[in-house]
């Protein structure tokens, strides 16, 4: 019985995990306001709290930022992004759920605000425009 339960759980997790994501990871949308521009992309979070973020400007697709983060339910999360223009962004964020949250960042371009796992409508209260 125990083996059947483990196999069933593995099938459910694999079935509900987006294609291309790791077995114990989840991918979701990221929406950000940075350097006066709208950025969009995605974040992939792993079961251990680590993850990656990749975003790009909606008006200048060649302006991209990517990096890594760590998070926990108790402490929230933090990370660093490196951008295609050579700038770096230090980010901090808080979870709204295991799959969504909001945060801020700072760089030489000024502040960043962002959400992950939320729709555009849900993101508006968390984004500095």
Secondary structure as GFF3:
##gff-version 3
##sequence-region A 1 129
A	DSSP	alpha_helix	2	16	.	.	.	ID=ss1
A	DSSP	beta_strand	25	34	.	.	.	ID=ss2
A	DSSP	beta_strand	37	46	.	.	.	ID=ss3
A	DSSP	beta_strand	50	57	.	.	.	ID=ss4
A	DSSP	beta_strand	64	72	.	.	.	ID=ss5
A	DSSP	beta_strand	76	83	.	.	.	ID=ss6
A	DSSP	beta_strand	88	97	.	.	.	ID=ss7
A	DSSP	beta_strand	100	107	.	.	.	ID=ss8
A	DSSP	beta_strand	110	116	.	.	.	ID=ss9
A	DSSP	alpha_helix	120	123	.	.	.	ID=ss10
A	DSSP	three_ten_helix	124	126	.	.	.	ID=ss11
###
